[in-house]
């Protein structure tokens, strides 16, 4: 479908095979992290010695969706560190990079990975026993072995890596210069150098790199995190909670830093959800946080941005629904929130000022009706020959715009659009998963069972790739 082709992301669609249910949202603004600490004094897992590990071989595989751009030195890390030595696998400076201080190898791609709407599959596979230097460390992105590097040092043959040494802590998330993102399906394997094809494959129909169920051996200290036990208490002894190890070992992550259950998301590599486009601040300087689901007004009078997924309102076979919550009472002057849809033609032409956007009659200021802190606005796009935009306040219909009426017109591709006027208000979004600060009391899904919304979706569907693939 045209819409699917124009809005789908790498590794983002399941075609009936292996599904990933959950991801973990690590937010840099909350300094979030989870840690498996090998120091016995913490009461967590402790390696008394590493005699049962293979310090020369390991594989780290995980999926990541960036929600912030990475300036110089900034990164989204998985890291194993003790003292001044570390094993690190990360995005840094928009490159895929990895290094090990103990073994002395370090690689960083020439390729830049800037997409903040896509899921990337990263694999770092190491075997320092290899006689050919370039075989000692293999980096893959979406199944492709990387061969062009800005930093390229493979270390000395047979050197031991840091990650299985005594008292080395493994951490996902918050480190120096940390930036946020979603992470899913993390495998860390002790003693084997695997290829990306052991964790993913190309879909026969779309050619997209997708996950598959891994058939791997984890070794003594390996682990597998899929975030599916977030509803239970975190426990090292019982291997339960968000850091539960599903490898068959008992190597959980039990130390949580700034983390809450609200950070578990169903935005995954097999069902990618719409977020705010951090590359597209159309006016002003809004600050986008909380997994690219909160927009805070900045210096501009109207700080606008749009979503990462678009809908064809004329040819889609279903209606579409999303929600937005205001963090404070608006006064109709300095703290307005604009809600609605923006035409693709407005985006591509750069004609995105408030007068042009709102002149279409598709978007509407919520402040035209009194708005209190905590009000939740439902946005419904009814598709068909004559599309209709409806806006609900706390589940009550307050506004309708119809294509071809009153100067209203739709493009063949429309994107969710919001503005935040001034600096006093956050706009909290919910396209599939609510922002962490979004208040959900009821819990409603779309007709396919996707999403977590405060109100009934009026038969509208959540903005995610599974729905787009079926109904786009």
C-alpha positions in Angstrom: 0.0 0.0 0.0 1.2 3.5 -0.7 0.6 4.8 2.8 2.5 1.8 4.3 5.4 2.3 2.0 5.7 5.9 2.9 5.4 5.5 6.6 6.8 2.1 7.5 10.1 1.8 9.3 12.9 -0.7 9.2 12.1 -3.8 11.3 8.7 -2.5 12.2 6.2 -5.0 10.9 5.4 -8.5 11.9 3.8 -10.6 9.1 2.3 -13.3 11.4 5.6 -14.7 12.6 7.6 -13.8 15.7 6.2 -10.9 17.7 7.9 -8.7 20.3 5.3 -7.5 22.8 7.1 -4.9 24.9 9.9 -2.4 24.9 11.5 -0.4 27.7 11.5 3.4 27.4 14.7 4.9 28.8 14.3 8.7 29.2 17.3 10.8 29.5 15.3 13.6 31.2 14.6 11.2 34.1 18.1 9.6 34.0 16.6 6.2 33.8 18.6 2.9 33.9 18.5 -0.7 35.0 21.6 -2.5 36.2 22.9 -6.0 36.8 25.6 -5.5 39.4 28.3 -8.1 39.9 29.4 -6.7 43.3 28.3 -9.0 46.2 28.0 -5.9 48.5 24.9 -4.8 46.5 23.0 -8.0 47.2 22.7 -8.6 43.4 24.1 -11.3 41.3 27.8 -11.8 42.0 30.3 -13.6 40.0 32.7 -15.1 42.5 35.1 -15.8 39.6 34.8 -15.9 35.9 36.2 -19.4 35.4 32.9 -20.7 33.8 32.8 -17.9 31.3 34.6 -17.4 28.0 36.1 -13.9 28.3 37.2 -13.9 24.7 33.8 -14.3 23.1 30.4 -12.6 23.5 27.4 -11.3 21.5 25.1 -8.4 22.3 21.9 -8.1 20.3 19.1 -5.6 20.8 16.6 -3.3 19.1 16.6 0.4 19.7 14.3 3.3 18.6 16.0 6.7 19.1 13.8 9.5 20.4 16.4 12.2 20.6 19.1 13.5 18.2 22.7 12.8 19.3 25.0 15.7 19.5 28.8 15.2 19.8 29.6 12.7 22.6 25.9 11.8 23.3 24.9 8.2 23.3 22.3 5.5 23.9 24.3 2.8 25.7 24.4 -0.7 26.8 27.5 -0.8 28.9 29.5 -3.2 31.2 31.9 -1.3 33.4 34.2 -1.8 36.4 36.6 0.9 37.5 38.1 2.5 34.5 37.5 -0.4 32.1 34.3 -1.0 30.1 32.7 -2.9 27.3 30.3 -0.6 25.5 27.8 -1.1 22.6 25.9 2.1 21.6 24.7 4.7 19.2 27.1 7.7 19.6 27.3 10.8 17.4 24.6 9.1 15.2 27.1 6.2 14.5 27.0 2.6 15.7 30.0 2.2 17.9 31.5 -0.4 20.3 34.7 -0.8 22.2 36.4 -2.8 25.0 39.1 -1.3 27.1 40.4 -4.6 28.4 40.7 -6.3 25.0 41.8 -3.1 23.3 39.4 -3.0 20.3 37.3 -0.1 19.2 35.0 0.4 16.2 32.7 3.2 15.0 30.9 3.3 11.7 31.2 5.9 9.0 27.5 5.4 8.4 25.1 7.7 10.3 21.8 6.5 11.7 19.6 9.6 12.2 16.1 8.2 11.9 14.1 8.8 15.1 11.0 7.0 13.8 12.6 3.6 13.0 13.6 0.6 15.0 17.2 -0.4 14.4 18.6 -3.9 15.2 22.2 -3.7 16.6 24.5 -6.6 17.0 28.0 -6.6 18.3 29.6 -10.1 18.0 33.2 -10.6 19.4 35.7 -13.5 19.2 39.2 -12.3 20.0 40.7 -15.7 19.2 40.2 -15.1 15.4 43.5 -14.8 13.6 42.1 -12.4 11.0 41.8 -9.1 12.8 38.6 -7.9 11.1 36.8 -11.2 12.2 37.3 -10.5 15.9 34.6 -7.9 16.1 31.5 -7.9 13.8 29.0 -5.0 14.0 25.6 -5.4 12.2 22.8 -2.9 11.7 19.5 -4.3 10.5 21.2 -7.5 9.3 24.0 -5.7 7.4 27.6 -6.4 8.4 29.3 -3.0 8.7 32.6 -2.7 6.8 33.3 1.1 6.7 34.6 2.6 9.9 35.7 6.0 11.1 37.4 4.2 14.0 38.8 0.7 13.3 41.0 -1.1 15.8 40.5 -4.8 16.4 42.9 -5.2 19.3 45.4 -8.1 20.0 44.5 -11.7 19.4 43.3 -13.7 22.4 42.8 -10.7 24.7 40.1 -11.0 27.4 37.1 -8.7 27.2 35.9 -6.7 30.2 32.2 -7.7 30.5 32.6 -11.1 32.3 35.2 -10.0 34.8 34.5 -10.0 38.5 32.6 -6.9 39.8 31.7 -5.6 36.4 28.2 -4.0 36.3 26.0 -4.3 33.3 23.8 -1.2 32.7 21.2 -0.2 30.1 20.4 3.5 30.0 21.8 6.3 32.1 25.5 7.0 31.7 27.5 10.1 30.9 26.0 12.1 28.0 23.0 9.7 27.9 20.2 10.3 25.5 16.9 8.5 25.5 15.2 5.8 23.4 13.2 2.6 23.4 15.0 -0.7 23.8 13.6 -4.2 23.0 14.6 -7.8 22.9 18.1 -7.7 24.5 20.3 -10.8 24.3 23.7 -10.8 25.9 25.6 -14.1 25.3 28.5 -15.5 27.1 31.0 -17.6 25.0 29.7 -17.4 21.4 30.1 -15.1 18.5 26.8 -15.1 16.7 25.7 -13.4 13.5 22.7 -11.0 13.1 20.9 -13.7 11.2 20.6 -15.7 14.4 18.3 -12.9 15.7 16.6 -11.6 12.6 15.7 -12.1 9.0 14.4 -10.4 5.9 10.7 -10.5 5.3 10.0 -12.2 2.0 7.3 -9.8 0.9 8.6 -6.4 2.1 12.3 -7.0 2.3 12.3 -5.4 5.7 14.6 -6.7 8.4 12.4 -8.3 11.1 13.1 -10.1 14.4 12.9 -13.9 14.7 13.0 -16.2 17.7 16.6 -16.6 18.7 17.9 -20.2 19.0 21.1 -19.5 20.9 23.1 -20.8 23.8 23.6 -18.1 26.5 26.5 -19.5 28.4 26.9 -19.3 32.2 26.6 -15.5 32.6 24.4 -14.6 29.6 20.9 -13.2 29.8 17.8 -12.3 27.8 15.6 -9.3 28.6 12.1 -8.9 27.0 10.5 -6.7 29.7 7.4 -8.8 30.0 7.4 -9.3 33.8 7.0 -5.6 34.6 3.8 -6.2 36.7 5.6 -8.1 39.5 7.9 -7.0 42.2 11.5 -6.8 41.2 13.5 -9.6 42.8 17.0 -11.0 42.4 16.3 -14.2 44.4 13.1 -15.1 42.4 14.3 -13.7 39.1 11.1 -11.6 38.7 10.3 -8.0 37.8 11.2 -5.8 34.9 14.8 -7.1 34.9 13.8 -10.8 34.7 16.3 -12.9 32.8 14.4 -15.1 30.3 17.5 -17.0 29.0 17.0 -20.0 31.3 19.8 -18.6 33.6 19.1 -16.6 36.7 20.9 -13.4 35.8 18.4 -10.6 36.4 18.8 -6.8 36.5 17.6 -5.7 39.9 18.9 -2.2 40.4 16.5 0.4 39.0 17.4 4.1 38.6 14.7 6.6 37.9 12.6 3.9 36.3 8.9 3.2 36.6 6.4 0.7 35.1 5.0 3.6 33.0 8.2 3.2 30.9 7.1 -0.2 29.5 5.6 0.3 26.1 4.0 -1.8 23.4 5.8 0.3 20.7 8.1 -2.5 19.5 10.1 -3.7 16.4 7.1 -5.7 15.3 4.5 -3.0 15.9 6.1 0.4 15.6 4.0 3.2 17.1 3.7 6.8 16.0 5.7 9.4 18.0 6.4 13.1 17.6 8.9 13.8 14.9 11.9 15.3 16.6 13.4 16.2 13.3 10.4 18.5 12.5 10.0 21.4 14.8 8.0 23.5 12.4 7.9 26.7 14.4 9.6 28.0 17.5 11.7 25.7 19.7 9.5 23.1 21.4 11.2 20.5 23.7 10.2 16.9 22.9 10.7 14.4 25.7 9.3 11.2 27.3 9.9 8.9 24.4 9.0 11.6 21.9 5.4 11.8 23.4 5.5 15.2 25.2 6.0 18.6 23.6 6.8 21.6 25.8 6.4 25.1 24.5 9.6 27.0 23.9 10.7 30.5 22.8 8.4 30.7 19.8 4.9 32.0 19.9 3.7 28.7 18.3 5.9 25.7 18.8 4.6 23.1 16.3 5.5 19.5 15.3 3.8 16.6 13.7 3.7 12.8 14.1 5.9 10.2 12.4 3.0 8.4 10.6 0.6 9.7 8.1 -2.9 8.6 7.0 -4.6 8.7 3.6 -8.0 10.0 4.6 -9.6 9.1 1.3 -8.4 5.5 0.8 -7.9 4.1 4.3 -10.5 1.5 5.2 -10.9 2.5 8.9 -11.0 5.5 11.1 -8.1 6.7 13.2 -7.9 7.9 16.8 -5.3 9.5 19.2 -5.4 11.5 22.4 -3.7 14.5 24.0 -3.6 15.7 27.6 -2.9 19.3 28.7 -0.7 19.6 31.8 -2.1 22.9 32.9 -5.2 25.2 32.5 -5.0 27.3 29.4 -6.2 30.8 29.3 -6.8 31.4 25.7 -3.8 33.7 25.3 -0.3 32.5 26.2 -0.8 28.8 26.9 -2.8 27.5 24.0 -2.5 24.0 22.6 -3.3 23.4 18.9 -4.6 20.0 18.0 -5.4 18.4 14.7 -3.9 17.2 11.4 -1.4 18.8 9.0 -1.3 18.2 5.2 1.8 16.6 3.7 1.8 19.4 1.1 2.2 22.0 4.0 5.2 20.1 5.3 6.9 19.6 2.0 6.4 23.2 0.8 7.5 24.6 4.2 4.2 26.5 4.4 3.6 25.5 8.0 3.0 28.8 9.8 -0.1 29.0 12.0 -2.1 31.0 9.5 -1.6 28.5 6.7 -2.1 25.4 8.8 -5.2 26.6 10.6 -6.5 28.2 7.5 -7.3 24.8 6.2 -9.8 24.4 9.0 -8.4 20.9 9.9 -6.5 21.9 13.1 -8.1 23.7 15.9 -7.0 25.5 19.1 -8.3 23.7 22.1 -8.4 27.0 24.0 -11.5 28.0 22.0 -13.2 25.9 24.6 -12.2 26.4 28.3 -9.4 23.9 29.1 -8.4 22.7 32.5 -5.3 20.9 33.6 -5.8 17.2 33.0 -8.3 17.6 30.2 -7.9 14.8 27.6 -8.7 15.5 24.0 -9.7 12.8 21.6 -8.8 13.3 17.9 -10.8 11.2 15.4 -10.3 11.1 11.7 -13.2 9.5 9.9 -12.0 8.4 6.5 -13.7 7.9 3.1 -14.9 9.9 0.1 -15.6 12.9 2.4 -13.3 12.7 5.4 -14.3 14.3 8.7 -12.1 15.5 11.6 -13.7 15.4 15.0 -12.3 16.8 18.3 -13.6 15.5 21.7 -12.9 17.1 25.1 -13.2 14.6 27.9 -15.2 12.3 25.6 -17.6 15.1 24.6 -17.7 16.1 20.9 -16.9 19.8 20.6 -15.8 20.4 17.0 -16.3 18.8 13.5 -14.6 19.8 10.2 -15.7 18.1 7.0 -13.7 18.0 3.8 -15.1 20.4 1.2 -17.1 22.4 3.7 -16.2 25.8 5.1 -12.9 26.0 3.4 -11.7 22.7 4.8 -9.6 20.4 2.6 -7.6 17.3 3.1 -4.4 16.0 1.4 -4.0 12.4 0.4 -1.6 12.1 3.4 -2.4 13.8 6.8 -0.1 13.7 9.9 -1.1 14.3 13.5 -0.1 17.9 14.4 0.1 19.9 17.6 1.4 23.3 18.7 2.1 24.5 22.2 2.0 28.3 22.6 4.4 29.7 25.2 6.3 27.8 27.9 3.6 27.1 30.5 2.1 23.9 29.2 3.1 20.4 28.2 1.1 18.5 25.5 1.2 14.8 26.4 0.5 12.5 23.5 -1.0 9.0 23.2 -0.9 7.5 19.7 -0.4 3.9 20.9 1.2 4.2 24.3 0.6 7.1 26.6 3.5 9.4 27.6 4.7 8.4 31.1 3.1 11.5 32.6 -0.3 11.0 30.7 -3.1 10.1 33.2 -4.8 6.9 32.2 -7.6 5.9 34.6 -9.8 3.7 32.4 -7.8 1.9 29.8 -9.3 1.3 26.4 -7.9 -0.4 23.3 -8.7 0.1 19.6 -10.8 -2.5 17.7 -7.7 -4.6 17.1 -6.8 -4.6 20.8 -3.9 -2.2 20.4 -3.2 0.9 22.5 -4.0 2.1 26.0 -6.4 5.1 25.8 -8.4 6.9 28.4 -11.6 6.9 26.4 -13.4 4.7 23.9 -11.8 5.2 20.5 -15.1 5.6 18.6 -14.1 2.7 16.4 -10.9 4.5 15.6 -7.6 2.7 15.2 -4.3 3.4 16.9 -1.5 4.8 14.8 0.9 1.9 14.5 2.4 -0.2 11.7 0.3 -3.3 12.2 -2.8 -1.2 11.7 -1.3 0.7 8.8 -0.3 -2.6 7.1 -3.9 -3.9 7.4 -6.0 -0.8 6.9 -3.7 2.0 5.6 
